[in-house]
Amino acid sequence: MSTRIYLECNVHEPAIKSDQEVGQHLYDLPRIREEIAKRAEYVAAVNLDAQFERFTQGAAYFFSQHPTCPIRIVDEYGDEHP
Ligand SMILES: [Zn+2]
């Protein structure tokens, strides 16, 4: 079963969810958490126009928009995956 996964920043009002999904299965969660842990590197990479695989690219772009915000992982059903 697929589960569309997004990043969300809720320090903004209203909360901002990533335009692009960053994963499609719960087994993507470890990769997404690792990408969040390396957020600063992805922000730097986006600034250098680096290209990644589709989901990672979506995450990297979202990080570049929210370089220091707290980011949550949410799925299409609104459930959070801490
Ligand atoms: Zn933000």
PDB file of the backbone (N, CA, C, O) and the ligand in Angstrom, with CONECT records:
HET     ZN  A 101       1
ATOM      1  N   MET A   1       0.850  -1.192   0.000  1.00  0.00           N
ATOM      2  CA  MET A   1       0.000   0.000   0.000  1.00  0.00           C
ATOM      3  C   MET A   1       0.884   1.239   0.000  1.00  0.00           C
ATOM      4  O   MET A   1       1.855   1.324   0.752  1.00  0.00           O
ATOM      5  N   SER A   2       0.545   2.178  -0.833  1.00  0.00           N
ATOM      6  CA  SER A   2       1.374   3.375  -0.861  1.00  0.00           C
ATOM      7  C   SER A   2       0.787   4.457   0.036  1.00  0.00           C
ATOM      8  O   SER A   2      -0.425   4.547   0.228  1.00  0.00           O
ATOM      9  N   THR A   3       1.655   5.246   0.561  1.00  0.00           N
ATOM     10  CA  THR A   3       1.281   6.346   1.452  1.00  0.00           C
ATOM     11  C   THR A   3       2.094   7.552   1.039  1.00  0.00           C
ATOM     12  O   THR A   3       3.313   7.572   1.212  1.00  0.00           O
ATOM     13  N   ARG A   4       1.445   8.535   0.506  1.00  0.00           N
ATOM     14  CA  ARG A   4       2.197   9.727   0.096  1.00  0.00           C
ATOM     15  C   ARG A   4       2.695  10.467   1.331  1.00  0.00           C
ATOM     16  O   ARG A   4       1.944  10.708   2.277  1.00  0.00           O
ATOM     17  N   ILE A   5       3.958  10.817   1.301  1.00  0.00           N
ATOM     18  CA  ILE A   5       4.581  11.447   2.462  1.00  0.00           C
ATOM     19  C   ILE A   5       5.073  12.844   2.078  1.00  0.00           C
ATOM     20  O   ILE A   5       5.649  13.058   1.011  1.00  0.00           O
ATOM     21  N   TYR A   6       4.827  13.763   2.972  1.00  0.00           N
ATOM     22  CA  TYR A   6       5.191  15.161   2.732  1.00  0.00           C
ATOM     23  C   TYR A   6       5.947  15.705   3.928  1.00  0.00           C
ATOM     24  O   TYR A   6       5.933  15.121   5.012  1.00  0.00           O
ATOM     25  N   LEU A   7       6.603  16.828   3.714  1.00  0.00           N
ATOM     26  CA  LEU A   7       7.194  17.565   4.823  1.00  0.00           C
ATOM     27  C   LEU A   7       6.270  18.726   5.133  1.00  0.00           C
ATOM     28  O   LEU A   7       5.593  19.257   4.253  1.00  0.00           O
ATOM     29  N   GLU A   8       6.255  19.107   6.394  1.00  0.00           N
ATOM     30  CA  GLU A   8       5.405  20.226   6.782  1.00  0.00           C
ATOM     31  C   GLU A   8       6.140  21.098   7.787  1.00  0.00           C
ATOM     32  O   GLU A   8       6.818  20.605   8.688  1.00  0.00           O
ATOM     33  N   CYS A   9       5.989  22.399   7.611  1.00  0.00           N
ATOM     34  CA  CYS A   9       6.553  23.355   8.548  1.00  0.00           C
ATOM     35  C   CYS A   9       5.375  24.085   9.175  1.00  0.00           C
ATOM     36  O   CYS A   9       4.620  24.762   8.478  1.00  0.00           O
ATOM     37  N   ASN A  10       5.214  23.952  10.472  1.00  0.00           N
ATOM     38  CA  ASN A  10       4.033  24.577  11.083  1.00  0.00           C
ATOM     39  C   ASN A  10       4.355  25.785  11.951  1.00  0.00           C
ATOM     40  O   ASN A  10       3.563  26.151  12.820  1.00  0.00           O
ATOM     41  N   VAL A  11       5.509  26.410  11.726  1.00  0.00           N
ATOM     42  CA  VAL A  11       5.720  27.686  12.411  1.00  0.00           C
ATOM     43  C   VAL A  11       5.042  28.815  11.637  1.00  0.00           C
ATOM     44  O   VAL A  11       4.890  29.929  12.137  1.00  0.00           O
ATOM     45  N   HIS A  12       4.641  28.499  10.408  1.00  0.00           N
ATOM     46  CA  HIS A  12       3.926  29.503   9.620  1.00  0.00           C
ATOM     47  C   HIS A  12       2.430  29.334   9.857  1.00  0.00           C
ATOM     48  O   HIS A  12       1.975  28.266  10.265  1.00  0.00           O
ATOM     49  N   GLU A  13       1.683  30.377   9.604  1.00  0.00           N
ATOM     50  CA  GLU A  13       0.241  30.322   9.802  1.00  0.00           C
ATOM     51  C   GLU A  13      -0.433  30.691   8.494  1.00  0.00           C
ATOM     52  O   GLU A  13      -0.373  31.859   8.109  1.00  0.00           O
ATOM     53  N   PRO A  14      -1.062  29.786   7.799  1.00  0.00           N
ATOM     54  CA  PRO A  14      -1.192  28.350   8.139  1.00  0.00           C
ATOM     55  C   PRO A  14       0.095  27.583   7.868  1.00  0.00           C
ATOM     56  O   PRO A  14       1.014  28.091   7.227  1.00  0.00           O
ATOM     57  N   ALA A  15       0.143  26.368   8.361  1.00  0.00           N
ATOM     58  CA  ALA A  15       1.315  25.514   8.155  1.00  0.00           C
ATOM     59  C   ALA A  15       1.561  25.318   6.663  1.00  0.00           C
ATOM     60  O   ALA A  15       0.624  25.289   5.865  1.00  0.00           O
ATOM     61  N   ILE A  16       2.812  25.186   6.305  1.00  0.00           N
ATOM     62  CA  ILE A  16       3.176  25.000   4.901  1.00  0.00           C
ATOM     63  C   ILE A  16       3.594  23.555   4.670  1.00  0.00           C
ATOM     64  O   ILE A  16       4.495  23.043   5.333  1.00  0.00           O
ATOM     65  N   LYS A  17       2.926  22.906   3.722  1.00  0.00           N
ATOM     66  CA  LYS A  17       3.264  21.526   3.373  1.00  0.00           C
ATOM     67  C   LYS A  17       4.033  21.539   2.070  1.00  0.00           C
ATOM     68  O   LYS A  17       3.782  22.379   1.206  1.00  0.00           O
ATOM     69  N   SER A  18       4.971  20.611   1.920  1.00  0.00           N
ATOM     70  CA  SER A  18       5.754  20.566   0.688  1.00  0.00           C
ATOM     71  C   SER A  18       4.832  20.335  -0.512  1.00  0.00           C
ATOM     72  O   SER A  18       3.903  19.530  -0.440  1.00  0.00           O
ATOM     73  N   ASP A  19       5.093  21.048  -1.617  1.00  0.00           N
ATOM     74  CA  ASP A  19       4.299  20.892  -2.839  1.00  0.00           C
ATOM     75  C   ASP A  19       4.455  19.475  -3.373  1.00  0.00           C
ATOM     76  O   ASP A  19       3.512  18.864  -3.876  1.00  0.00           O
ATOM     77  N   GLN A  20       5.677  18.980  -3.245  1.00  0.00           N
ATOM     78  CA  GLN A  20       5.965  17.653  -3.779  1.00  0.00           C
ATOM     79  C   GLN A  20       6.024  16.641  -2.647  1.00  0.00           C
ATOM     80  O   GLN A  20       6.432  16.950  -1.528  1.00  0.00           O
ATOM     81  N   GLU A  21       5.603  15.418  -2.969  1.00  0.00           N
ATOM     82  CA  GLU A  21       5.748  14.368  -1.972  1.00  0.00           C
ATOM     83  C   GLU A  21       7.235  14.018  -1.872  1.00  0.00           C
ATOM     84  O   GLU A  21       7.985  14.128  -2.842  1.00  0.00           O
ATOM     85  N   VAL A  22       7.632  13.598  -0.688  1.00  0.00           N
ATOM     86  CA  VAL A  22       9.048  13.261  -0.481  1.00  0.00           C
ATOM     87  C   VAL A  22       9.226  11.759  -0.306  1.00  0.00           C
ATOM     88  O   VAL A  22      10.340  11.276  -0.104  1.00  0.00           O
ATOM     89  N   GLY A  23       8.119  11.025  -0.385  1.00  0.00           N
ATOM     90  CA  GLY A  23       8.181   9.576  -0.316  1.00  0.00           C
ATOM     91  C   GLY A  23       6.808   9.028  -0.618  1.00  0.00           C
ATOM     92  O   GLY A  23       5.814   9.755  -0.583  1.00  0.00           O
ATOM     93  N   GLN A  24       6.754   7.728  -0.918  1.00  0.00           N
ATOM     94  CA  GLN A  24       5.469   7.130  -1.255  1.00  0.00           C
ATOM     95  C   GLN A  24       5.157   5.890  -0.436  1.00  0.00           C
ATOM     96  O   GLN A  24       4.109   5.267  -0.608  1.00  0.00           O
ATOM     97  N   HIS A  25       6.065   5.542   0.447  1.00  0.00           N
ATOM     98  CA  HIS A  25       5.852   4.354   1.282  1.00  0.00           C
ATOM     99  C   HIS A  25       6.442   4.633   2.649  1.00  0.00           C
ATOM    100  O   HIS A  25       7.359   5.442   2.795  1.00  0.00           O
ATOM    101  N   LEU A  26       5.903   3.949   3.652  1.00  0.00           N
ATOM    102  CA  LEU A  26       6.443   4.159   5.001  1.00  0.00           C
ATOM    103  C   LEU A  26       7.908   3.739   5.083  1.00  0.00           C
ATOM    104  O   LEU A  26       8.651   4.233   5.930  1.00  0.00           O
ATOM    105  N   TYR A  27       8.327   2.816   4.194  1.00  0.00           N
ATOM    106  CA  TYR A  27       9.744   2.431   4.237  1.00  0.00           C
ATOM    107  C   TYR A  27      10.659   3.549   3.754  1.00  0.00           C
ATOM    108  O   TYR A  27      11.880   3.430   3.849  1.00  0.00           O
ATOM    109  N   ASP A  28      10.084   4.635   3.234  1.00  0.00           N
ATOM    110  CA  ASP A  28      10.899   5.808   2.874  1.00  0.00           C
ATOM    111  C   ASP A  28      11.264   6.645   4.099  1.00  0.00           C
ATOM    112  O   ASP A  28      12.149   7.498   4.030  1.00  0.00           O
ATOM    113  N   LEU A  29      10.579   6.400   5.222  1.00  0.00           N
ATOM    114  CA  LEU A  29      10.774   7.271   6.386  1.00  0.00           C
ATOM    115  C   LEU A  29      12.229   7.361   6.868  1.00  0.00           C
ATOM    116  O   LEU A  29      12.701   8.463   7.150  1.00  0.00           O
ATOM    117  N   PRO A  30      12.955   6.236   6.970  1.00  0.00           N
ATOM    118  CA  PRO A  30      14.361   6.370   7.425  1.00  0.00           C
ATOM    119  C   PRO A  30      15.170   7.281   6.504  1.00  0.00           C
ATOM    120  O   PRO A  30      15.980   8.084   6.968  1.00  0.00           O
ATOM    121  N   ARG A  31      14.940   7.149   5.178  1.00  0.00           N
ATOM    122  CA  ARG A  31      15.670   8.019   4.241  1.00  0.00           C
ATOM    123  C   ARG A  31      15.291   9.483   4.469  1.00  0.00           C
ATOM    124  O   ARG A  31      16.151  10.363   4.450  1.00  0.00           O
ATOM    125  N   ILE A  32      14.006   9.737   4.681  1.00  0.00           N
ATOM    126  CA  ILE A  32      13.552  11.116   4.871  1.00  0.00           C
ATOM    127  C   ILE A  32      14.136  11.690   6.157  1.00  0.00           C
ATOM    128  O   ILE A  32      14.564  12.844   6.194  1.00  0.00           O
ATOM    129  N   ARG A  33      14.150  10.871   7.215  1.00  0.00           N
ATOM    130  CA  ARG A  33      14.714  11.364   8.489  1.00  0.00           C
ATOM    131  C   ARG A  33      16.195  11.689   8.332  1.00  0.00           C
ATOM    132  O   ARG A  33      16.696  12.657   8.905  1.00  0.00           O
ATOM    133  N   GLU A  34      16.890  10.861   7.546  1.00  0.00           N
ATOM    134  CA  GLU A  34      18.305  11.107   7.310  1.00  0.00           C
ATOM    135  C   GLU A  34      18.492  12.406   6.519  1.00  0.00           C
ATOM    136  O   GLU A  34      19.425  13.168   6.772  1.00  0.00           O
ATOM    137  N   GLU A  35      17.602  12.645   5.566  1.00  0.00           N
ATOM    138  CA  GLU A  35      17.701  13.880   4.783  1.00  0.00           C
ATOM    139  C   GLU A  35      17.458  15.100   5.674  1.00  0.00           C
ATOM    140  O   GLU A  35      18.115  16.129   5.522  1.00  0.00           O
ATOM    141  N   ILE A  36      16.503  14.974   6.610  1.00  0.00           N
ATOM    142  CA  ILE A  36      16.256  16.092   7.530  1.00  0.00           C
ATOM    143  C   ILE A  36      17.496  16.330   8.389  1.00  0.00           C
ATOM    144  O   ILE A  36      17.866  17.473   8.657  1.00  0.00           O
ATOM    145  N   ALA A  37      18.130  15.244   8.814  1.00  0.00           N
ATOM    146  CA  ALA A  37      19.330  15.376   9.651  1.00  0.00           C
ATOM    147  C   ALA A  37      20.456  16.092   8.902  1.00  0.00           C
ATOM    148  O   ALA A  37      21.296  16.761   9.505  1.00  0.00           O
ATOM    149  N   LYS A  38      20.452  15.937   7.577  1.00  0.00           N
ATOM    150  CA  LYS A  38      21.506  16.565   6.758  1.00  0.00           C
ATOM    151  C   LYS A  38      20.974  17.808   6.040  1.00  0.00           C
ATOM    152  O   LYS A  38      21.481  18.191   4.986  1.00  0.00           O
ATOM    153  N   ARG A  39      19.964  18.420   6.614  1.00  0.00           N
ATOM    154  CA  ARG A  39      19.280  19.526   5.940  1.00  0.00           C
ATOM    155  C   ARG A  39      20.245  20.612   5.454  1.00  0.00           C
ATOM    156  O   ARG A  39      20.146  21.062   4.313  1.00  0.00           O
ATOM    157  N   ALA A  40      21.166  21.027   6.305  1.00  0.00           N
ATOM    158  CA  ALA A  40      22.055  22.134   5.917  1.00  0.00           C
ATOM    159  C   ALA A  40      22.835  21.794   4.652  1.00  0.00           C
ATOM    160  O   ALA A  40      23.051  22.653   3.797  1.00  0.00           O
ATOM    161  N   GLU A  41      23.258  20.530   4.538  1.00  0.00           N
ATOM    162  CA  GLU A  41      23.993  20.131   3.338  1.00  0.00           C
ATOM    163  C   GLU A  41      23.095  20.186   2.102  1.00  0.00           C
ATOM    164  O   GLU A  41      23.533  20.597   1.028  1.00  0.00           O
ATOM    165  N   TYR A  42      21.833  19.769   2.260  1.00  0.00           N
ATOM    166  CA  TYR A  42      20.923  19.817   1.108  1.00  0.00           C
ATOM    167  C   TYR A  42      20.617  21.255   0.702  1.00  0.00           C
ATOM    168  O   TYR A  42      20.504  21.556  -0.487  1.00  0.00           O
ATOM    169  N   VAL A  43      20.483  22.143   1.685  1.00  0.00           N
ATOM    170  CA  VAL A  43      20.249  23.557   1.358  1.00  0.00           C
ATOM    171  C   VAL A  43      21.424  24.089   0.544  1.00  0.00           C
ATOM    172  O   VAL A  43      21.236  24.773  -0.462  1.00  0.00           O
ATOM    173  N   ALA A  44      22.638  23.768   0.989  1.00  0.00           N
ATOM    174  CA  ALA A  44      23.829  24.219   0.255  1.00  0.00           C
ATOM    175  C   ALA A  44      23.834  23.628  -1.146  1.00  0.00           C
ATOM    176  O   ALA A  44      24.176  24.316  -2.107  1.00  0.00           O
ATOM    177  N   ALA A  45      23.461  22.365  -1.272  1.00  0.00           N
ATOM    178  CA  ALA A  45      23.460  21.694  -2.576  1.00  0.00           C
ATOM    179  C   ALA A  45      22.439  22.337  -3.514  1.00  0.00           C
ATOM    180  O   ALA A  45      22.727  22.555  -4.691  1.00  0.00           O
ATOM    181  N   VAL A  46      21.238  22.643  -2.994  1.00  0.00           N
ATOM    182  CA  VAL A  46      20.215  23.286  -3.826  1.00  0.00           C
ATOM    183  C   VAL A  46      20.723  24.626  -4.332  1.00  0.00           C
ATOM    184  O   VAL A  46      20.483  25.001  -5.479  1.00  0.00           O
ATOM    185  N   ASN A  47      21.427  25.343  -3.465  1.00  0.00           N
ATOM    186  CA  ASN A  47      21.970  26.642  -3.874  1.00  0.00           C
ATOM    187  C   ASN A  47      23.008  26.501  -4.979  1.00  0.00           C
ATOM    188  O   ASN A  47      23.297  27.464  -5.689  1.00  0.00           O
ATOM    189  N   LEU A  48      23.562  25.316  -5.124  1.00  0.00           N
ATOM    190  CA  LEU A  48      24.525  25.048  -6.191  1.00  0.00           C
ATOM    191  C   LEU A  48      23.858  24.325  -7.362  1.00  0.00           C
ATOM    192  O   LEU A  48      24.536  23.815  -8.254  1.00  0.00           O
ATOM    193  N   ASP A  49      22.507  24.286  -7.352  1.00  0.00           N
ATOM    194  CA  ASP A  49      21.740  23.642  -8.418  1.00  0.00           C
ATOM    195  C   ASP A  49      22.011  22.149  -8.550  1.00  0.00           C
ATOM    196  O   ASP A  49      21.915  21.594  -9.644  1.00  0.00           O
ATOM    197  N   ALA A  50      22.348  21.501  -7.448  1.00  0.00           N
ATOM    198  CA  ALA A  50      22.556  20.051  -7.491  1.00  0.00           C
ATOM    199  C   ALA A  50      21.218  19.364  -7.782  1.00  0.00           C
ATOM    200  O   ALA A  50      20.162  19.863  -7.396  1.00  0.00           O
ATOM    201  N   GLN A  51      21.270  18.239  -8.452  1.00  0.00           N
ATOM    202  CA  GLN A  51      20.069  17.471  -8.778  1.00  0.00           C
ATOM    203  C   GLN A  51      20.095  16.144  -8.039  1.00  0.00           C
ATOM    204  O   GLN A  51      21.115  15.456  -7.985  1.00  0.00           O
ATOM    205  N   PHE A  52      18.953  15.809  -7.476  1.00  0.00           N
ATOM    206  CA  PHE A  52      18.834  14.532  -6.777  1.00  0.00           C
ATOM    207  C   PHE A  52      17.681  13.743  -7.369  1.00  0.00           C
ATOM    208  O   PHE A  52      16.939  14.235  -8.219  1.00  0.00           O
ATOM    209  N   GLU A  53      17.550  12.544  -6.917  1.00  0.00           N
ATOM    210  CA  GLU A  53      16.397  11.694  -7.258  1.00  0.00           C
ATOM    211  C   GLU A  53      15.143  12.454  -6.822  1.00  0.00           C
ATOM    212  O   GLU A  53      15.190  13.257  -5.890  1.00  0.00           O
ATOM    213  N   ARG A  54      14.030  12.198  -7.497  1.00  0.00           N
ATOM    214  CA  ARG A  54      12.805  12.998  -7.365  1.00  0.00           C
ATOM    215  C   ARG A  54      12.380  13.321  -5.925  1.00  0.00           C
ATOM    216  O   ARG A  54      12.156  14.485  -5.592  1.00  0.00           O
ATOM    217  N   PHE A  55      12.271  12.304  -5.084  1.00  0.00           N
ATOM    218  CA  PHE A  55      11.778  12.560  -3.737  1.00  0.00           C
ATOM    219  C   PHE A  55      12.781  13.376  -2.927  1.00  0.00           C
ATOM    220  O   PHE A  55      12.407  14.285  -2.186  1.00  0.00           O
ATOM    221  N   THR A  56      14.054  13.038  -3.080  1.00  0.00           N
ATOM    222  CA  THR A  56      15.089  13.779  -2.356  1.00  0.00           C
ATOM    223  C   THR A  56      15.136  15.217  -2.850  1.00  0.00           C
ATOM    224  O   THR A  56      15.371  16.144  -2.075  1.00  0.00           O
ATOM    225  N   GLN A  57      14.907  15.396  -4.156  1.00  0.00           N
ATOM    226  CA  GLN A  57      14.899  16.748  -4.704  1.00  0.00           C
ATOM    227  C   GLN A  57      13.768  17.574  -4.081  1.00  0.00           C
ATOM    228  O   GLN A  57      13.947  18.747  -3.751  1.00  0.00           O
ATOM    229  N   GLY A  58      12.607  16.942  -3.928  1.00  0.00           N
ATOM    230  CA  GLY A  58      11.480  17.636  -3.312  1.00  0.00           C
ATOM    231  C   GLY A  58      11.808  18.043  -1.883  1.00  0.00           C
ATOM    232  O   GLY A  58      11.480  19.147  -1.448  1.00  0.00           O
ATOM    233  N   ALA A  59      12.455  17.143  -1.161  1.00  0.00           N
ATOM    234  CA  ALA A  59      12.841  17.447   0.219  1.00  0.00           C
ATOM    235  C   ALA A  59      13.885  18.559   0.241  1.00  0.00           C
ATOM    236  O   ALA A  59      13.792  19.492   1.038  1.00  0.00           O
ATOM    237  N   ALA A  60      14.882  18.452  -0.643  1.00  0.00           N
ATOM    238  CA  ALA A  60      15.954  19.443  -0.663  1.00  0.00           C
ATOM    239  C   ALA A  60      15.390  20.834  -0.957  1.00  0.00           C
ATOM    240  O   ALA A  60      15.800  21.824  -0.352  1.00  0.00           O
ATOM    241  N   TYR A  61      14.442  20.891  -1.895  1.00  0.00           N
ATOM    242  CA  TYR A  61      13.849  22.181  -2.227  1.00  0.00           C
ATOM    243  C   TYR A  61      13.077  22.727  -1.031  1.00  0.00           C
ATOM    244  O   TYR A  61      13.147  23.921  -0.740  1.00  0.00           O
ATOM    245  N   PHE A  62      12.351  21.871  -0.344  1.00  0.00           N
ATOM    246  CA  PHE A  62      11.592  22.318   0.831  1.00  0.00           C
ATOM    247  C   PHE A  62      12.551  22.816   1.910  1.00  0.00           C
ATOM    248  O   PHE A  62      12.286  23.827   2.560  1.00  0.00           O
ATOM    249  N   PHE A  63      13.660  22.109   2.098  1.00  0.00           N
ATOM    250  CA  PHE A  63      14.647  22.556   3.106  1.00  0.00           C
ATOM    251  C   PHE A  63      15.159  23.948   2.757  1.00  0.00           C
ATOM    252  O   PHE A  63      15.369  24.783   3.638  1.00  0.00           O
ATOM    253  N   SER A  64      15.358  24.191   1.459  1.00  0.00           N
ATOM    254  CA  SER A  64      15.908  25.490   1.065  1.00  0.00           C
ATOM    255  C   SER A  64      14.919  26.619   1.366  1.00  0.00           C
ATOM    256  O   SER A  64      15.310  27.772   1.549  1.00  0.00           O
ATOM    257  N   GLN A  65      13.623  26.261   1.414  1.00  0.00           N
ATOM    258  CA  GLN A  65      12.602  27.253   1.757  1.00  0.00           C
ATOM    259  C   GLN A  65      12.458  27.412   3.274  1.00  0.00           C
ATOM    260  O   GLN A  65      12.004  28.444   3.767  1.00  0.00           O
ATOM    261  N   HIS A  66      12.855  26.369   3.992  1.00  0.00           N
ATOM    262  CA  HIS A  66      12.685  26.356   5.453  1.00  0.00           C
ATOM    263  C   HIS A  66      13.990  25.898   6.108  1.00  0.00           C
ATOM    264  O   HIS A  66      14.039  24.846   6.745  1.00  0.00           O
ATOM    265  N   PRO A  67      15.045  26.699   5.944  1.00  0.00           N
ATOM    266  CA  PRO A  67      16.374  26.234   6.365  1.00  0.00           C
ATOM    267  C   PRO A  67      16.526  26.027   7.870  1.00  0.00           C
ATOM    268  O   PRO A  67      17.343  25.214   8.302  1.00  0.00           O
ATOM    269  N   THR A  68      15.754  26.747   8.662  1.00  0.00           N
ATOM    270  CA  THR A  68      15.937  26.608  10.114  1.00  0.00           C
ATOM    271  C   THR A  68      14.646  26.277  10.844  1.00  0.00           C
ATOM    272  O   THR A  68      14.647  26.150  12.068  1.00  0.00           O
ATOM    273  N   CYS A  69      13.551  26.136  10.121  1.00  0.00           N
ATOM    274  CA  CYS A  69      12.262  25.851  10.766  1.00  0.00           C
ATOM    275  C   CYS A  69      12.230  24.418  11.291  1.00  0.00           C
ATOM    276  O   CYS A  69      12.932  23.549  10.774  1.00  0.00           O
ATOM    277  N   PRO A  70      11.414  24.171  12.323  1.00  0.00           N
ATOM    278  CA  PRO A  70      11.170  22.776  12.697  1.00  0.00           C
ATOM    279  C   PRO A  70      10.316  22.131  11.609  1.00  0.00           C
ATOM    280  O   PRO A  70       9.308  22.701  11.191  1.00  0.00           O
ATOM    281  N   ILE A  71      10.707  20.964  11.156  1.00  0.00           N
ATOM    282  CA  ILE A  71      10.000  20.285  10.064  1.00  0.00           C
ATOM    283  C   ILE A  71       9.416  18.971  10.566  1.00  0.00           C
ATOM    284  O   ILE A  71      10.071  18.204  11.272  1.00  0.00           O
ATOM    285  N   ARG A  72       8.175  18.735  10.183  1.00  0.00           N
ATOM    286  CA  ARG A  72       7.514  17.481  10.542  1.00  0.00           C
ATOM    287  C   ARG A  72       7.350  16.634   9.293  1.00  0.00           C
ATOM    288  O   ARG A  72       7.314  17.142   8.172  1.00  0.00           O
ATOM    289  N   ILE A  73       7.250  15.327   9.517  1.00  0.00           N
ATOM    290  CA  ILE A  73       6.931  14.423   8.414  1.00  0.00           C
ATOM    291  C   ILE A  73       5.468  14.038   8.578  1.00  0.00           C
ATOM    292  O   ILE A  73       5.065  13.530   9.624  1.00  0.00           O
ATOM    293  N   VAL A  74       4.681  14.283   7.542  1.00  0.00           N
ATOM    294  CA  VAL A  74       3.259  13.943   7.604  1.00  0.00           C
ATOM    295  C   VAL A  74       2.891  13.123   6.376  1.00  0.00           C
ATOM    296  O   VAL A  74       3.575  13.182   5.354  1.00  0.00           O
ATOM    297  N   ASP A  75       1.804  12.355   6.479  1.00  0.00           N
ATOM    298  CA  ASP A  75       1.376  11.605   5.307  1.00  0.00           C
ATOM    299  C   ASP A  75       0.069  12.184   4.776  1.00  0.00           C
ATOM    300  O   ASP A  75      -0.499  13.121   5.336  1.00  0.00           O
ATOM    301  N   GLU A  76      -0.377  11.598   3.688  1.00  0.00           N
ATOM    302  CA  GLU A  76      -1.564  12.148   3.023  1.00  0.00           C
ATOM    303  C   GLU A  76      -2.820  12.080   3.884  1.00  0.00           C
ATOM    304  O   GLU A  76      -3.812  12.753   3.602  1.00  0.00           O
ATOM    305  N   TYR A  77      -2.772  11.254   4.946  1.00  0.00           N
ATOM    306  CA  TYR A  77      -3.933  11.148   5.832  1.00  0.00           C
ATOM    307  C   TYR A  77      -3.848  12.121   7.006  1.00  0.00           C
ATOM    308  O   TYR A  77      -4.743  12.180   7.849  1.00  0.00           O
ATOM    309  N   GLY A  78      -2.746  12.888   7.042  1.00  0.00           N
ATOM    310  CA  GLY A  78      -2.599  13.865   8.116  1.00  0.00           C
ATOM    311  C   GLY A  78      -1.894  13.311   9.343  1.00  0.00           C
ATOM    312  O   GLY A  78      -1.737  14.016  10.340  1.00  0.00           O
ATOM    313  N   ASP A  79      -1.467  12.053   9.279  1.00  0.00           N
ATOM    314  CA  ASP A  79      -0.753  11.481  10.421  1.00  0.00           C
ATOM    315  C   ASP A  79       0.692  11.934  10.413  1.00  0.00           C
ATOM    316  O   ASP A  79       1.314  12.050   9.357  1.00  0.00           O
ATOM    317  N   GLU A  80       1.225  12.189  11.607  1.00  0.00           N
ATOM    318  CA  GLU A  80       2.622  12.610  11.724  1.00  0.00           C
ATOM    319  C   GLU A  80       3.503  11.385  11.961  1.00  0.00           C
ATOM    320  O   GLU A  80       3.101  10.426  12.618  1.00  0.00           O
ATOM    321  N   HIS A  81       4.722  11.445  11.404  1.00  0.00           N
ATOM    322  CA  HIS A  81       5.703  10.365  11.608  1.00  0.00           C
ATOM    323  C   HIS A  81       6.946  10.988  12.210  1.00  0.00           C
ATOM    324  O   HIS A  81       7.852  11.395  11.482  1.00  0.00           O
ATOM    325  N   PRO A  82       7.003  11.069  13.553  1.00  0.00           N
ATOM    326  CA  PRO A  82       8.121  11.753  14.206  1.00  0.00           C
ATOM    327  C   PRO A  82       9.460  11.094  13.888  1.00  0.00           C
ATOM    328  O   PRO A  82      10.500  11.551  14.363  1.00  0.00           O
TER     329      PRO A  82
HETATM  330 ZN    ZN A 101       9.183  27.228   7.646  1.00  0.00          ZN2+
END
